[in-house]
Amino acid sequence: MKAVTWRGVNEIGVEDVPEPRILNDHDIVLEVGLSATCGSDLHLVGGYIPAMRAGDVLGHEFMGTVAEVGRGVTKHRVGDRVVVVSFISCGKCWYCRQGLWSLCDNGNPNPGITEALWGQSIGGCFGYSHALGGWAGSHARYIRVPYADNGAFTIPEGVSDERALFASDAAPTGWTGAHQAEVQPGDVVAVWGAGGVGQMAARKAILMGAERVVVIDRFDNRLQQVRTHIGTETLDYEQTDVPAELREMSGGRGPDVCIEAVGMEAHSPGPQYLYDQVKQQMRLQTDRPTAVREAIWACRKGGTVFTLGVFAGLVDKFPLGAVMNKALTLRGAQQHGHRYIPEILDLMSRDEVRTEHLATHVMPIEDGPKGYRMFKEKEDGCVRAVFRPGG
């Protein structure tokens, strides 16, 4: 079968790979209907995430139709239309039982790499390097889904494929940020990044009762999507002093909650961007923390900063003094989608969460390299390139 693969740094290919098969009684094989690019994929493309191998199949945000079920699967049948959470979790270990699904002890069969990086291993993720398990990704006609009774969720009738697709990763990641940042009714919330994850974090903050939500970005088309489809205010960080504007919007204090949804390749219009980029390219730091720094600087005293964008390792010039002296709560997480997807699908079925606008460019799997180029370079207003493996 054809699949979109990582061939090397900044090199994407389409090649033939073996079709998956049932290896465990709790597996399903899914015929992929739609599979989306994600901003965190660009860290793989750029070579910033370790342990990629030529020929690895990319993709971790997807939905489709069940083609085959293992003997131990009880919740799904052949022909069911399901969306699959991007993180792979067993449902049995201590972390899964606590609802910390992305920290699963059994979802990553290669724990040594992340143990060396972070002190402990986290769960596995489809199509996201051998550091997170070496699982084949979803940019292919078929994909094997382990622990399917935990990670695959039936899509309600009336919810389109294009809408359900983003219940796999973008929406539950945004939900994780807003929920774990403990947004309260009446809060002022600032979100850095107007991609799919940032938009969904803003939507969840609204549903949690935030009085004012502001999304920060520099791309006009993404900011327009936020205003049109999410219904929040926006700031263009290339046109304004963001911390000053946020203080003005929050009675002089700063936001109660700041959610960083950009990650390790953050952009900035100032000289610090060149500094961070040079250090990252020379591998003197692994990540560019521009947006995190600004979020910490902007957050009100005693507020919460949540790092929702993907980071891999080490950053320079981290404002730890501000975190300590301003009494900030600093948190972060990969998504706990198993907890949030049932709620998201229900809201989608009632038109309270809409995501199909994110799929700006839908194309066949053979256009994989083109799709990633358009997504990375933001060509033609591309917010997400989405592949339809069936043609």
Beta strands, then each sheet from edge to edge (+ up, - down):
strand 1: 2-8
strand 2: 11-16
strand 3: 28-36
strand 4: 56-57
strand 5: 61-69
strand 6: 81-84
strand 7: 87-88
strand 8: 124-125
strand 9: 142-145
strand 10: 152-154
strand 11: 188-192
strand 12: 212-217
strand 13: 233-236
strand 14: 257-260
strand 15: 304-307
strand 16: 329-332
strand 17: 361-364
strand 18: 385-388
sheet 1: 2+ 1- 4+
sheet 2: 9+ 3- 5+ 6- 10+
sheet 3: 9+ 3- 18+ 17+
sheet 4: 7+ 8-
sheet 5: 13+ 12+ 11+ 14+ 15+ 16+
end
